Amino acid sequence: MTRIRWAALCWILCALTFPAQILAALQWPQKYSWSSNLISDLGVTACGLYNAGTGAERMICSPWHLLANGSTVANGLLLAAGSALLWSVWPNRRQGRWAMALLLAGGLLVSGVGLLPWDLYPAAHETVALLQAFCQWAGMVVLILALRRGPGFSAVSWTTVLALLVSVAGFALFLTGMGGGEPPALGLGAAERLAFDSLTLWGVAVGCFLLRLPAGGPSPVVGVEHPTAGAEQLSFRPGRDKPFDGVEHLSDVRTGG
């Protein structure tokens, strides 16, 4: 497989964090609530009463916290690895690199969340989680700009816009509940999942799109620097893709006269 397809596979495999969380939740002595319990509750290392800042204590006991935290670490590393592999393949290479740098940083921060369980390092855990969200949001915004010269990628752009809106809205609801305001009707845990799980699902969706891309031959991209020799770039040209020559593209190429 080419590096683009390896990158796509990395992002798709981020979805494995969900079955890992389900397995960890099933091991709770009491029922884990997907609407009111937080994601971080699954990674708490010791059973006891905890107050996550909502003013109400709750019993948390997650015997399989190692699985929950390990899946978070793996999720972040897969996001970072995919971002590194997609470093120079977007239609606008300069903006694409910025986008991948931000997503790579976001992936490493996701891993940091898993390495810093909330009950052991509450301040660090919350700070890293906040930085992760901002890095991923920024990376997604820049990626939208990097795709402007790639006709055929409107689905990726609109998926990114939708994921951003859902994530930011969920985060706003989550902060309102955490700040002592009225808890969101859908539940504090559900609001947190809208904010963060939507980012994971976005990466999976983009990975699926990249995995299905046809291969094309190397060509320059109008309006940006020419790719270096041997570099991969993505393209989607329905009905007129060139035979596979070992290099992939992500832009619809239009050469000037």
N, C-alpha and C positions, 0 to 999 in steps of 0.2 A: 504494500500500500504506500501511497505518497504521503508526505507530511500533512497535507490538507485533510486527507481521510483519517490519519492518525489523530489529528486535532479534533475532528468531528466526533470520533469515537470517544475521546477523552471527555468531551462535553456531554455526550449522551450518557456515559457511565456515571455522571454526577447524579443521575436519577436513582442510583443504588442507595443513596442516603435515605430514601423514603421507606423501602422495606426494612432497612436497618432500624429506623425509628419505630416502625410498627412492631418489630420483634422486641425491641427494648420496652416499649409501652405495655406489651402483653405480659411482661414479667412483673409488673407492679403488683404488690399485695392488694392494694386498693385500686379502683379503676382509674386509669389515666384519662383525663378529659381533654379531647382535642379542641374544645372551644374555650376552656378556662385555664388549663395548664399551659405553661410556657414551654417553648422548645428546649430551653436550657434546663428545665426540670428533668429531662431524660438523662442529662449528663451529670446530675448531682451525685457526688461520690459517697455520701453517708445519709442514712435515713434520719429524719427528724422534722421538726416544725421550722418553717422558713417564712420570712416576709420578704417578698420581692419588691417592696416599695409601694404596694397597693394599700397598705394599712391593715391588711388581714393576713393572719398566719395560715399556712396550709401545710398539711402533712405531705412530705415528698419522700419516696423510697424507690430508687431505681437500681435494682440489682444488676442490670446489664448496662450500667453507665459506660463501661469501657467500649461496648459496641457503639453506643450513641456518639460518644466523643470521637472514637476512631473513624466512624463514618463521616463526621464533620471534617476531620483532618483530611481524609481521602478526598472528600468533595472539593475542598479548597485546592489541594495539590493537582487534581484533575483539571480544574478550571485554570489554574496557573500554567500547567503544561500545555493545554490546548491554546491558550493565549500566546505562549512563546512560539509554538509551532506556526501560528497564523500571523506572525510578526509583520511580514512584508507582502501579504498576498491580497490586500484589499484594493479596490479601484483607485482610491487616493491613498498612496502609500504613506505619506507623511501623517495624515490624520489617522490612518489605520494603525500606524505604530503607536501613536499616543493612546488610541483606544485600547490596544492590546496591553500597553504598559499599565494602564489604569486597571484593566481587568486582571492582569497578572498580579498586581499589588492586592487587588480585592481578593483573589484566590488565596494568596498567602495569609491574608488577614482572616479569611474563613477558617483556615487551618489553625490559626492562633486562637480562635474562639474555642475550637475543640481541645486545644492544649491547655486552656485556662478555664477549668470548670468553674461554674458560677459560684458554688459554695466555698471554694478555696480561694479564688481570686476575683471577688465580685467587681471591684472597680476596673481592673484590667480587662475582664471579660466584657463588660458593658462598653468600655472605650473602644476595644478592638472591633466589637460588633458594629458600633456606630460608624467607625472609620471604614469598615468593609462596605457598608451600605452606600456611603458617599462615593467611595472609589468605583463601585460597580455602576452606580447611577451615572457618574461622570463618564465612565468608559462607554456606556451604552449611548449616551448623547453624542459623543465624538464619533462612535461607530456609525450612527445615522448620517453624520456629515460625510464620513468616508465612503458611504454607499451612494452618494448623490450622482456619481458618474457611472453607476453600474445598473443600467436598465435591466429589468428582469429580477431585481432584488427588492421590489416594493414590498413583497410579502415579509421579508426580513425586517425592513424598516418599520412597517406598520406593527409587526409583532413586537419589535423593540419599544415602540411608542406605547403600545398597550401595556406591556409589562412594566414600563416605567410608571405609568399612571396608576396602575393597580398597586405597585410596590410603595410609591410615595403616599397614596391614599391610605393604605394599610398602616404605614408607619405613623402617619398623623393620628389615626385612630388609636394606635398602640400607645403613643406618647401621651395622648389625652387621658387614657386610662391609668397609665403609670404615674402621671403627674397629679393624681388625686381627683381628677375630673370624673364625670359620669362614665362608667365602663361602657365600651361599645356594645350595641345590642347583640352582635354576633359573638361576643366574648373576647376577652383580652388575648387568649391564646390564638384564636382564629385571626384576629387582627395582626398579630405578630407573624403568623404564617402567610398572610397576604403580603406583608412587607418583605419577608425573606424567602419564603418558598417560591414565590413568583419569580425571583431572580434565578433560582435553580432551574425551574421549568422553562424559563426563557433560554437558558444555555442549552438545554436538551433540545428545544425546538429548533434553534439555529444549527445545532450539531446535525440534526436529522436533515435539514435543508442542505447543508454542505456535503453530507454523505451522498446525496442524490445528484449532485452536480455532474454534468458531463465534462469530459476533458476537451481542451482546445490547445491550439498552438500558441507560441509566444508572440506577442505583439505589443507595441507601445500603448500607453494610456494617454488620451488627449488631456492636456491641461496639467499633468503631473510629470515628475521626472520619470525617465524610462527605467524599467526594471533592469537590474544588473544581470549579466549573463548567468544562465542557469537558475535564476530565481523563479519561484512559483508564484503565479497570480491566478485568481479565480475569475471565471467568466461564465455567463449563462447566455447562450445565443440559440434560442429555439430554432430547430430546423436547419441550422447552418454551422454546427460545430465541426471543427477540423478533426481529422483522425488523431487518436491519442499518440503523442510523441514523447511521453514521459514528463511533460510539464503541464500544470493546470493553471487556469486563469479565473479571476472573479469579476471581470469587467466586460462590458460590451464595448468592443474596440471600434473606434472610428478614426481612421487615419486621415490626416489633413492633406489637402492638395499641394 
